Amino acid sequence: MCNEVLALEIRGRIHELKSEQVRLKDFIQSDQVLFEALEKAISELNWVLTKMESEGE
């Protein structure tokens, strides 16, 4: 009986975590898009900086 109760508790927690994961999916994806946009902007600014420095020499 104790194992059955524990199994029910574990199944319940798994269900809660899966629900939380589904709710966070869009948030995680939007963060990934933002991260990639920032990464691209940083790369472009580094390119501009390198070009400015090479032309200044």
Summary of the structure (lengths in Angstrom):
residues: 57
radius of gyration: 24.0
end to end distance: 79.6
largest distance: 79.6
contacts: 105
relative contact order: 0.06
helix: 96%
strand: 0%
